[in-house]
Amino acid sequence: MASSIAHFLVLSAIIVVLFSSTQAEVQGSFDDNFSKSCPETHFKTSEDGQIWYLSLDKKAGCGFMTKQKYRFGWFSMKLKLVGGDSAGVVTAYYMCTEDGAGPTRDELDFEFLGNRTGEPYLIQTNVYKNGTGNREMRHVLWFDPTEDFHTYSILWNTHQIVFFVDRVPIRVYKNANYTNNFFPNEKPMYLFSSIWNADDWATRGGLEKTNWKNQPFVSSYQDFNVDGCQWKDPYPSCVSTTTQNWWDQYDSWHLSSDQKLDYAWVQRNLVIYDYCQDTERFPKKPEECWLNPWE
């Protein structure tokens, strides 16, 4: 019994250390860490500068990106999404190798697809490698993301990419040295967020259009956290294979036992679209779809 208690205390201490390390806030103001791409009228902050508001109207949307790019790590942000009738409006939170949809980009996406009042918000994730995506998954959420802030995170290392919502893994994308080479692990990425009009596809395939009578549409952000490898040309100062960082140690190469239980629950209850199951788009299942994410 004593040895079991000692083991539990040691394990608890390790968990606390790991959790604390992921919550270390980025130092400095918004302008120290990000650059904006919108009119000043479409970006506001709270009085203490800790909450950021991005707005969309018929004239323009808004976005920002980190000034620093990274290769591997843990990336996290709290978002509160547009409330009410937000059909056609997309709030995106993503990582990308370049500023703009270039033909050779790598990208990891969270996209929040707006809705008509009373309908559930959909969250779409996607993975791009060298300009090719088409790896969409869509989930419903187990809460209303417009009522309060929730945490959306990406764990990225050479072994897996995991999308988290409030620390619950909703998607696992494993690296198994695919012959199709579809795992983004070579190029550093910036982190972006934006709000924009996508009523040609976002809500019921474009059937529901943006109701501009409800403008401006506002998404809110706080607590940007990153624990990752900052890229410094011609190569980064840290290398993921050294396993010096928690996000590249063995425990981060696989889901934990508790995470596997959460992930299984998500798979049973929240997935509404998985490209791996879409035989019309993919008569031959993509190679990465055969891999067991629980391994």
PyMOL commands that set and color helices and strands:
alter all, ss='L'
color gray80, all
select helices_A, chain A and resi 2-22+30-33+40-42+204-206+212-214+240-242+246-248+250-252+257-269+275-277+287-290
alter helices_A, ss='H'
color red, helices_A
select strands_A, chain A and resi 34-36+43-45+51-56+62-66+70-80+89-96+107-113+122-128+137-140+150-156+160-165+168-174+190-197+217-230+271-274
alter strands_A, ss='S'
color yellow, strands_A
deselect
rebuild
show_as cartoon
